[in-house]
Amino acid sequence: MTKYVKPTALASLLFFFFICAIYGSSSTMPILSNRAIYGVCINELMGSNETIIADNDGDYEDWVELWNHGEEAVSLEGWGLSDKASEPFRWVFPAVVLQPDQFMLVWCSKKDRAVAGAPLHTNFGISSSGEEIFLTHPSGTLADLAPAIASQADISVGRFPDGTGPWFFFDQPTPLAPNTSPYYTEILAPPVFSMPGGFYSEGFDLLLTHPDPEVTVVYSLDGSEPDLGNLNGTVYQYKNSYRASPSNPEAPMLENSYQSHLYQAPLLIHDRSPEADKMSQMSSTYDYIPAYFPSNPVTKGTVVRAKAFKPNALASETITNTYFVFAEGRGRYQLPVVSFSVQEDLFSLSEWNLYGWRGL
């Protein structure tokens, strides 16, 4: 039988800082785990929960998942959970028991609820920019540590293999279950645009760069989400005429497409107004004979959306900039201008479009 000796407060604090110095804060994986010494470990956590799982109040809060990977039940009464090395017992567990191979979810919601038999809520939250989470045995010994790892919304940080493996990113989190979904070693930074969006009086070459030479930059010019799987384009159907009465013949379906591209050379940003219209020639009503299509080309901007991809890494967020090139520059308009970028098939009149039943 192992005898645990309660360390002095100074010794505990120095050990915390030692662990922090080793792990630091990172968005690159894998980070080796601090093996749990009491059979209970922090197995997965999320610092920005927008849609993954709701708590008992229906709120989407931060959470920490514990797992008992030992062979005996462990009483967590008196254990501490904290986001501060200097305050390991910032939140204390009530009399709850974690059975072998059992998972437990602790909501880091700042609601401060510690009632056995009820959902557990800490008095602190988790920063999505990354902060250590400490699990402390009642003796004052550090039982486990989740290192500070910056993440994104609905992306969890977890161990693989469960319990003892290094830390990875998961875009399919598994609260209260083993970490069996695909995992990634890093979250990529977004591409860098050489020019900000806005008004210009002359055309120019736009460069899209990334500090990682192994990254592939994918972009679109039609408002669609940059997608490695859409380099050949996606065709969609829409209508420009809808039957106003039973006597009207059924109008034919029309086709359009949107597409992503691999960035290989600078993009020429220029005044596209002389080009043929596309979106302004798509019906936004249920008229049988729409009478509002422009007869002459409308003024146009250029929407550039870009995203970084790399094997074994989570793709970056999408960066969007809109460029207007007119001889008058910003002086063309006296009123404020708002650029609204959206994938074009969502403009078609169906249940899930921007104009129709559930749209604008």
C-alpha positions, 0 to 999 in steps of 0.5 A: 500500500502506498502512503501519500505524504502531504507536501508543504504549501511551498513544495506544492506551489513549486511543483505546479510552476515546474509543470507549467514551465514544461507545458506552457501554452501551445496550439501545436500537438502532440503535447505529452500528457502528465500521467495521472497518478491516482487513476483519475485523469483529465481526458478531454476539455473544451474552452469554447462550446457553442453547439456541442453539448448543453448543460442541465440549464440548456446553456452551452458552457465550457467543460472538463471530462474526467475518466477513471482509467484505474481498476478501483472506484475513486472518491473525489470528495475533497479533490480540487479543480482549478485554472490557477496554479496558486489556487489548486482548490479553487473549486472542490468536489462534493462526495461523488465517486468515479467508478472504473472506466467511468467518465464524468463531465464537470461544467466550467460555467462559473455557476459554482454548484457542488452537489452530489448527485446533481450536475457539477459546475465550477466557479470558473470558466476556461479561456479558449486562448489556453490555460492550464487546468489542474486536478489536485488530490486532497493531500495537495498533490497534483493528480493531473494537469491539462496544459494550456492549449489555444483552441477554437469554437467547438474544438476540444482538446483531448488525449489519445489514447485515452487517459495516458496518451498525448494531447490532440485537437478533436473536431468531433468532440466526445464528451462522456465517451472515449476519444475515438474520433479523428484527431489533429496535431495543430490548428492552422493560422489563417492565410495572410492577405497582402492588401486589406479589403476596401475601396481602391482606384486602381487594380493590383495583384493580391498575394495570399501567404502563409508562414508554414511552407507545407500549407496549401492555401485554397481560395474562392472568388464567388463567396463560397467556403474554400474547400479542398473537396470543391476544386472541380466545382459544385453545380446547383439548380435554381428557378427564375420563374414560379407558377402563379396559377395552375394555368402557368406551365412549369418553368425549367430548372436552371444551373449555376456553380461555385468553385474553390481554387488552389492558390498558385499565383497572385490574384488580379484585383480589378473593376469587374463591373463590365463582366456579365451579371450572375447573382443579379440575374437570379430571382429573389421572389416567386414571380412567374415573370420577374420584371426587376432583372437589371438590363445593364451590368451592375457594379461589382466587387471582388470577394476573396475568401481564403483558408489554409489546409495541411495533413493532420492539422485542422484547417484554419478559419476562413478569412474574407475580404471584399475589394471594390475597384472604381476610378472614383475609389471610395468617393463613388458612394456617399453612404456607408457600404456593407459587403455581405458574402455568402455561398451563392446556392443559398440565394435560391428560393428554397426552405433554407435560403436567404430570401425564402421562408426562413431567410431574410 
